[in-house]
Amino acid sequence: MKNEMVPKSQESKRTRCMVYTRVMGYHRPVESFNIGKKQEHKDRMYFKEHFCNESTV
């Protein structure tokens, strides 16, 4: 995700959103994390799972 600068004239039109993540079976807002946990969340690698054809298995 890329951080983009928002012009100050449009800053007041933005709506703040809360990002939740699943931690140990619970959904928690990222903004409530401590500094270390926020960095850990930022460093996470995401992947897409690809499905295989059953005929090739």
MMTF fields as JSON, N, C-alpha, C and O atoms, coordinates in Angstrom:
{
  "mmtfVersion": "1.0.0",
  "mmtfProducer": "UNKNOWN",
  "numBonds": 227,
  "numAtoms": 228,
  "numGroups": 57,
  "numChains": 1,
  "numModels": 1,
  "chainsPerModel": [1],
  "groupsPerChain": [57],
  "chainIdList": ["A"],
  "bondAtomList": [4, 2, 8, 6, 12, 10, 16, 14, 20, 18, 24, 22, 28, 26, 32, 30, 36, 34, 40, 38, 44, 42, 48, 46, 52, 50, 56, 54, 60, 58, 64, 62, 68, 66, 72, 70, 76, 74, 80, 78, 84, 82, 88, 86, 92, 90, 96, 94, 100, 98, 104, 102, 108, 106, 112, 110, 116, 114, 120, 118, 124, 122, 128, 126, 132, 130, 136, 134, 140, 138, 144, 142, 148, 146, 152, 150, 156, 154, 160, 158, 164, 162, 168, 166, 172, 170, 176, 174, 180, 178, 184, 182, 188, 186, 192, 190, 196, 194, 200, 198, 204, 202, 208, 206, 212, 210, 216, 214, 220, 218, 224, 222],
  "bondOrderList": [1, 1, 1, 1, 1, 1, 1, 1, 1, 1, 1, 1, 1, 1, 1, 1, 1, 1, 1, 1, 1, 1, 1, 1, 1, 1, 1, 1, 1, 1, 1, 1, 1, 1, 1, 1, 1, 1, 1, 1, 1, 1, 1, 1, 1, 1, 1, 1, 1, 1, 1, 1, 1, 1, 1, 1],
  "groupList": [{"groupName": "MET", "atomNameList": ["N", "CA", "C", "O"], "elementList": ["N", "C", "C", "O"], "formalChargeList": [0, 0, 0, 0], "bondAtomList": [1, 0, 2, 1, 3, 2], "bondOrderList": [1, 1, 2], "singleLetterCode": "M", "chemCompType": "L-PEPTIDE LINKING"}, {"groupName": "LYS", "atomNameList": ["N", "CA", "C", "O"], "elementList": ["N", "C", "C", "O"], "formalChargeList": [0, 0, 0, 0], "bondAtomList": [1, 0, 2, 1, 3, 2], "bondOrderList": [1, 1, 2], "singleLetterCode": "K", "chemCompType": "L-PEPTIDE LINKING"}, {"groupName": "ASN", "atomNameList": ["N", "CA", "C", "O"], "elementList": ["N", "C", "C", "O"], "formalChargeList": [0, 0, 0, 0], "bondAtomList": [1, 0, 2, 1, 3, 2], "bondOrderList": [1, 1, 2], "singleLetterCode": "N", "chemCompType": "L-PEPTIDE LINKING"}, {"groupName": "GLU", "atomNameList": ["N", "CA", "C", "O"], "elementList": ["N", "C", "C", "O"], "formalChargeList": [0, 0, 0, 0], "bondAtomList": [1, 0, 2, 1, 3, 2], "bondOrderList": [1, 1, 2], "singleLetterCode": "E", "chemCompType": "L-PEPTIDE LINKING"}, {"groupName": "VAL", "atomNameList": ["N", "CA", "C", "O"], "elementList": ["N", "C", "C", "O"], "formalChargeList": [0, 0, 0, 0], "bondAtomList": [1, 0, 2, 1, 3, 2], "bondOrderList": [1, 1, 2], "singleLetterCode": "V", "chemCompType": "L-PEPTIDE LINKING"}, {"groupName": "PRO", "atomNameList": ["N", "CA", "C", "O"], "elementList": ["N", "C", "C", "O"], "formalChargeList": [0, 0, 0, 0], "bondAtomList": [1, 0, 2, 1, 3, 2], "bondOrderList": [1, 1, 2], "singleLetterCode": "P", "chemCompType": "L-PEPTIDE LINKING"}, {"groupName": "SER", "atomNameList": ["N", "CA", "C", "O"], "elementList": ["N", "C", "C", "O"], "formalChargeList": [0, 0, 0, 0], "bondAtomList": [1, 0, 2, 1, 3, 2], "bondOrderList": [1, 1, 2], "singleLetterCode": "S", "chemCompType": "L-PEPTIDE LINKING"}, {"groupName": "GLN", "atomNameList": ["N", "CA", "C", "O"], "elementList": ["N", "C", "C", "O"], "formalChargeList": [0, 0, 0, 0], "bondAtomList": [1, 0, 2, 1, 3, 2], "bondOrderList": [1, 1, 2], "singleLetterCode": "Q", "chemCompType": "L-PEPTIDE LINKING"}, {"groupName": "ARG", "atomNameList": ["N", "CA", "C", "O"], "elementList": ["N", "C", "C", "O"], "formalChargeList": [0, 0, 0, 0], "bondAtomList": [1, 0, 2, 1, 3, 2], "bondOrderList": [1, 1, 2], "singleLetterCode": "R", "chemCompType": "L-PEPTIDE LINKING"}, {"groupName": "THR", "atomNameList": ["N", "CA", "C", "O"], "elementList": ["N", "C", "C", "O"], "formalChargeList": [0, 0, 0, 0], "bondAtomList": [1, 0, 2, 1, 3, 2], "bondOrderList": [1, 1, 2], "singleLetterCode": "T", "chemCompType": "L-PEPTIDE LINKING"}, {"groupName": "CYS", "atomNameList": ["N", "CA", "C", "O"], "elementList": ["N", "C", "C", "O"], "formalChargeList": [0, 0, 0, 0], "bondAtomList": [1, 0, 2, 1, 3, 2], "bondOrderList": [1, 1, 2], "singleLetterCode": "C", "chemCompType": "L-PEPTIDE LINKING"}, {"groupName": "TYR", "atomNameList": ["N", "CA", "C", "O"], "elementList": ["N", "C", "C", "O"], "formalChargeList": [0, 0, 0, 0], "bondAtomList": [1, 0, 2, 1, 3, 2], "bondOrderList": [1, 1, 2], "singleLetterCode": "Y", "chemCompType": "L-PEPTIDE LINKING"}, {"groupName": "GLY", "atomNameList": ["N", "CA", "C", "O"], "elementList": ["N", "C", "C", "O"], "formalChargeList": [0, 0, 0, 0], "bondAtomList": [1, 0, 2, 1, 3, 2], "bondOrderList": [1, 1, 2], "singleLetterCode": "G", "chemCompType": "PEPTIDE LINKING"}, {"groupName": "HIS", "atomNameList": ["N", "CA", "C", "O"], "elementList": ["N", "C", "C", "O"], "formalChargeList": [0, 0, 0, 0], "bondAtomList": [1, 0, 2, 1, 3, 2], "bondOrderList": [1, 1, 2], "singleLetterCode": "H", "chemCompType": "L-PEPTIDE LINKING"}, {"groupName": "PHE", "atomNameList": ["N", "CA", "C", "O"], "elementList": ["N", "C", "C", "O"], "formalChargeList": [0, 0, 0, 0], "bondAtomList": [1, 0, 2, 1, 3, 2], "bondOrderList": [1, 1, 2], "singleLetterCode": "F", "chemCompType": "L-PEPTIDE LINKING"}, {"groupName": "ILE", "atomNameList": ["N", "CA", "C", "O"], "elementList": ["N", "C", "C", "O"], "formalChargeList": [0, 0, 0, 0], "bondAtomList": [1, 0, 2, 1, 3, 2], "bondOrderList": [1, 1, 2], "singleLetterCode": "I", "chemCompType": "L-PEPTIDE LINKING"}, {"groupName": "ASP", "atomNameList": ["N", "CA", "C", "O"], "elementList": ["N", "C", "C", "O"], "formalChargeList": [0, 0, 0, 0], "bondAtomList": [1, 0, 2, 1, 3, 2], "bondOrderList": [1, 1, 2], "singleLetterCode": "D", "chemCompType": "L-PEPTIDE LINKING"}],
  "groupTypeList": [0, 1, 2, 3, 0, 4, 5, 1, 6, 7, 3, 6, 1, 8, 9, 8, 10, 0, 4, 11, 9, 8, 4, 0, 12, 11, 13, 8, 5, 4, 3, 6, 14, 2, 15, 12, 1, 1, 7, 3, 13, 1, 16, 8, 0, 11, 14, 1, 3, 13, 14, 10, 2, 3, 6, 9, 4],
  "groupIdList": [1, 2, 3, 4, 5, 6, 7, 8, 9, 10, 11, 12, 13, 14, 15, 16, 17, 18, 19, 20, 21, 22, 23, 24, 25, 26, 27, 28, 29, 30, 31, 32, 33, 34, 35, 36, 37, 38, 39, 40, 41, 42, 43, 44, 45, 46, 47, 48, 49, 50, 51, 52, 53, 54, 55, 56, 57],
  "secStructList": [7, 7, 7, 7, 7, 7, 7, 2, 2, 2, 2, 6, 6, 7, 7, 7, 7, 7, 7, 3, 3, 3, 3, 6, 6, 3, 3, 3, 3, 4, 4, 4, 1, 7, 2, 2, 2, 2, 2, 2, 2, 2, 2, 7, 7, 7, 7, 7, 7, 7, 7, 7, 7, 4, 4, 4, 7],
  "xCoordList": [0.846, 0.0, 0.888, 1.887, 0.526, 1.347, 0.716, -0.492, 1.537, 1.046, 1.028, 2.05, -0.119, -0.243, -0.565, -1.303, 0.003, -0.246, -1.605, -1.941, -2.379, -3.69, -3.58, -3.095, -4.027, -3.978, -4.79, -5.841, -4.299, -4.977, -6.399, -7.25, -6.686, -8.048, -9.022, -10.22, -8.524, -9.401, -9.326, -10.079, -8.432, -8.248, -9.506, -9.779, -10.275, -11.477, -12.588, -13.531, -12.496, -13.516, -13.269, -14.129, -12.13, -11.788, -12.499, -12.754, -12.813, -13.43, -12.408, -11.838, -12.176, -11.223, -11.844, -12.989, -11.107, -11.618, -10.766, -9.582, -11.386, -10.676, -10.315, -11.158, -9.063, -8.591, -8.553, -7.948, -9.207, -9.221, -8.383, -8.284, -7.784, -7.05, -7.372, -7.782, -7.183, -7.497, -6.247, -5.206, -6.358, -5.249, -5.746, -6.653, -5.152, -5.503, -7.007, -7.568, -7.656, -9.073, -9.995, -11.212, -9.464, -10.271, -9.975, -8.85, -10.965, -10.756, -10.512, -11.317, -9.388, -9.017, -8.611, -8.038, -8.902, -8.47, -6.957, -6.378, -6.331, -4.881, -4.428, -3.336, -5.25, -4.834, -4.665, -4.04, -5.216, -5.058, -3.784, -3.485, -3.029, -1.791, -0.692, -0.698, 0.265, 1.444, 2.408, 2.146, 3.489, 4.413, 4.964, 5.027, 5.354, 5.927, 4.932, 5.272, 3.705, 2.667, 2.255, 1.949, 2.243, 1.937, 2.99, 2.65, 4.271, 5.34, 5.221, 5.427, 4.891, 4.71, 3.577, 3.701, 2.482, 1.356, 1.774, 1.375, 2.57, 3.046, 3.977, 3.977, 4.764, 5.747, 5.156, 5.855, 3.906, 3.3, 3.323, 3.166, 3.521, 3.49, 2.149, 1.736, 1.487, 0.193, 0.383, 1.255, -0.418, -0.315, -1.715, -2.696, -1.773, -3.02, -2.898, -1.899, -3.908, -3.909, -4.489, -5.579, -3.765, -4.212, -4.795, -4.217, -5.917, -6.561, -6.021, -5.757, -5.864, -5.385, -6.565, -7.58, -6.424, -7.45, -7.383, -6.297, -8.517, -8.518, -8.026, -7.51, -8.176, -7.743, -6.229, -5.709, -5.501, -4.043, -3.439, -2.225, -4.251, -3.737, -3.556, -3.132],
  "yCoordList": [-1.175, 0.0, 1.234, 1.292, 2.193, 3.387, 4.552, 4.773, 5.283, 6.477, 7.626, 7.941, 8.247, 9.359, 10.621, 10.594, 11.721, 13.001, 13.531, 13.495, 14.021, 14.595, 16.102, 16.582, 16.851, 18.312, 18.769, 18.203, 19.787, 20.274, 20.709, 20.613, 21.194, 21.62, 20.445, 20.64, 19.23, 18.058, 17.228, 16.268, 17.587, 16.82, 16.77, 15.746, 17.848, 17.886, 17.005, 16.677, 16.619, 15.788, 14.297, 13.474, 13.952, 12.54, 11.98, 12.696, 10.707, 9.995, 9.021, 8.221, 9.081, 8.18, 6.795, 6.657, 5.784, 4.42, 3.65, 3.935, 2.678, 1.848, 0.536, -0.088, 0.116, -1.132, -2.16, -1.935, -3.292, -4.374, -5.522, -5.721, -6.274, -7.467, -8.555, -8.274, -9.776, -10.909, -11.291, -11.589, -11.28, -11.636, -12.693, -12.443, -13.86, -14.96, -15.213, -15.434, -15.182, -15.493, -14.316, -14.465, -13.169, -11.983, -10.91, -10.814, -10.116, -8.985, -7.745, -7.404, -7.075, -5.904, -4.774, -5.021, -3.525, -2.392, -2.208, -2.273, -1.979, -1.822, -0.6, -0.604, 0.442, 1.661, 1.44, 2.26, 0.339, 0.071, -0.722, -0.98, -1.112, -1.865, -0.984, 0.233, -1.619, -0.886, -0.718, -1.255, -0.002, 0.324, -0.941, -1.02, -1.908, -3.143, -3.933, -4.436, -4.049, -4.794, -4.073, -4.724, -2.726, -1.97, -2.235, -2.397, -2.281, -2.552, -3.981, -4.229, -4.921, -6.316, -6.419, -7.142, -5.703, -5.703, -5.103, -5.597, -4.045, -3.388, -4.298, -4.251, -5.116, -5.983, -7.293, -8.048, -7.576, -8.839, -8.973, -7.997, -10.199, -10.495, -11.156, -12.093, -10.663, -11.213, -12.042, -11.749, -13.059, -13.909, -14.275, -14.181, -14.697, -15.183, -16.686, -17.191, -17.386, -18.834, -19.189, -18.739, -19.987, -20.413, -21.819, -22.693, -22.022, -23.322, -24.157, -23.637, -25.428, -26.3, -27.088, -27.277, -27.536, -28.372, -29.768, -30.312, -30.337, -31.697, -32.685, -33.743, -32.364, -33.288, -33.39, -34.375, -32.387, -32.406, -33.012, -33.207, -33.31, -33.839, -35.321, -35.943],
  "zCoordList": [0.0, 0.0, 0.0, 0.717, -0.788, -0.946, -0.173, -0.249, 0.561, 1.248, 0.257, -0.352, 0.093, -0.832, -0.05, 0.935, -0.509, 0.142, -0.302, -1.485, 0.66, 0.372, 0.535, 1.559, -0.466, -0.336, 0.882, 1.181, 1.573, 2.784, 2.509, 3.393, 1.284, 0.955, 0.954, 1.156, 0.728, 0.69, 1.963, 2.124, 2.86, 4.087, 4.94, 5.566, 4.978, 5.799, 5.239, 5.959, 3.978, 3.342, 3.562, 3.246, 4.087, 4.289, 5.507, 6.475, 5.453, 6.569, 7.131, 6.389, 8.414, 9.057, 9.159, 9.589, 8.77, 8.879, 9.879, 10.061, 10.518, 11.476, 10.801, 10.156, 10.95, 10.386, 11.501, 12.55, 11.263, 12.236, 11.703, 10.492, 12.609, 12.226, 13.24, 14.366, 12.829, 13.693, 14.473, 13.889, 15.788, 16.668, 17.643, 18.437, 17.577, 18.488, 18.527, 19.6, 17.382, 17.303, 17.559, 17.452, 17.888, 18.16, 17.114, 16.623, 16.776, 15.873, 16.727, 17.593, 16.469, 17.256, 16.328, 15.267, 16.716, 15.89, 15.983, 17.068, 14.837, 14.781, 15.573, 16.14, 15.62, 16.328, 17.835, 18.508, 18.374, 19.805, 20.113, 21.279, 19.072, 19.271, 19.835, 19.649, 20.536, 20.981, 19.795, 18.719, 19.966, 18.874, 18.208, 16.981, 19.002, 18.455, 17.636, 16.566, 18.12, 17.412, 16.129, 15.13, 16.144, 14.925, 13.855, 12.683, 14.245, 13.28, 12.759, 11.571, 13.644, 13.227, 12.198, 11.209, 12.429, 11.496, 10.152, 9.097, 10.193, 8.971, 8.174, 6.943, 8.85, 8.199, 7.676, 7.0, 7.968, 7.539, 6.026, 5.293, 5.579, 4.153, 3.849, 4.532, 2.832, 2.434, 1.181, 0.363, 1.029, -0.136, -0.618, 0.119, -1.882, -2.446, -2.605, -3.119, -2.166, -2.302, -3.667, -4.021, -4.42, -5.729, -5.624, -4.978, -6.249, -6.243, -7.398, -8.482, -7.161, -8.22, -8.797, -8.127, -10.027, -10.645, -10.045, -9.848, -9.761, -9.22, -10.249, -9.889, -11.536, -12.597, -12.675, -13.2, -12.16, -12.206, -10.951, -10.886, -9.966, -8.696, -8.773, -7.8]
}
